[in-house]
Amino acid sequence: MARDFSRAFYQSKEWRQTSRAYMTSKNYVCERCGGVGEICHHRKYLNPSNINDPYITLSFDNLE
């Protein structure tokens, strides 16, 4: 569940497109367990000071 500061981000068109593209690029295989991937995670957690940084929020380098 998204925290208040990140709720709008997780509902944004940009996040939905990025998350979908990343999951597709990984064939919906979870990088942690090898099972079916159902959700895209950020490696570096989002916080109020980085929520507007696209290198943190939308970069494939920060997703798993």
Secondary structure by P-SEA (a helix, b strand, c coil): ccccccccccccaaaaaaaaaaaaaaccccccccccccbbbbcccccccccccccccccccccc
